[in-house]
């Protein structure tokens, strides 16, 4: 995703997440909590498993509103404007005179009545079709109660004595799909992966898998384990978190995947990746969690996506995007989204043993927002941060917008943010990821260095769609 800001200054404030506060040791009972604690590490450049993305930009806009993003809905039809009936009245002398009373033949009235009935039926059918079409484009697939009412499942974890890759594959393969997204008349459009979210016909995939098809009004299909294809619609998508929710009306009754929590992962835990790498559907690869809370970014679909990722050495290749990353209890802990590249190849990137997944905790939050409203929101502070330097000195603020949350809290141009909510911030990308790991409306403590002095500022995060 390329930065929305040509100057290369991404927004340091963007995205939804849990409440801010000091993090206590996690217990098993907190597994249902949606967002992982941050452990800042040096940022890495990552790319979606697909065609090479354009080069990223060196800075990020933290709070200045970005241009609105089209979610692919066709424009609303224009309502015709009719002149009032009294406009342009016919002269009285030009109006045909009424026939004499009682001179109309008896067969005329039944004909008029029948004609009126036919016109009424046709009009009703046409009007209903127009309404249904508009209704589908605006609200189809949404769920008023979000994830809580959509029919997500929580299967019991696999028994401790049967936690093998083979058993995880047996449980998750029926819940994994292939996603085909065509655009610009091309039959070889993007191919990605996804998984069944709930019992209501919703599926999770990456935004970059469907973005071109949505922008060009191309068809999107899902393919189940048996090879059967079904037309899908995009309920909503988030370029910021690289996530999209698909909906299939009257689709297959596939078993929903059970959602876990990335907060319980430890470096070294075994994980299994599912998807359709290189178009090879129902593929399973295995590895370990090689790092947690890894700040990564990509430029692929028009705006930068910054994610606090789960890093894994499970093989992830083009086509794996959107598929589930699963722990040995059989629960989804992430969405496969990107792979690292050496930068030496001019061809399509492939697996080099370093892949990244969006934590399922963030996926839950974004999916819930999309199901409720059709769009996702992310937190912003209203400042621009320097993302060109990868160092350990903090994040330098390049600009603070007037009236923004950052300005109201006292943040200034030239300040260096060194920590967010007590977690160290080594550079600009890490600051963006730290902000996006919270939710709009949260009040977060920023540790700031100004000249030779250090201070603490409390900023209430703003909100933006994306």
PyMOL commands that set and color helices and strands:
alter all, ss='L'
color gray80, all
select helices_A, chain A and resi 28-30+92-94+106-139+147-150+160-162+165-175+207-215+262-264+277-279+360-373+405-409+428-436
alter helices_A, ss='H'
color red, helices_A
select strands_A, chain A and resi 9-12+44-45+59-62+176-183+186-196+202-205+220-223+229-231+233-238+243-247+270-275+283-298+305-312+324-327+332-339+355-359+377-380+383-386+395-400+416-420+423-424+443-450+453-460+462-465
alter strands_A, ss='S'
color yellow, strands_A
deselect
rebuild
show_as cartoon
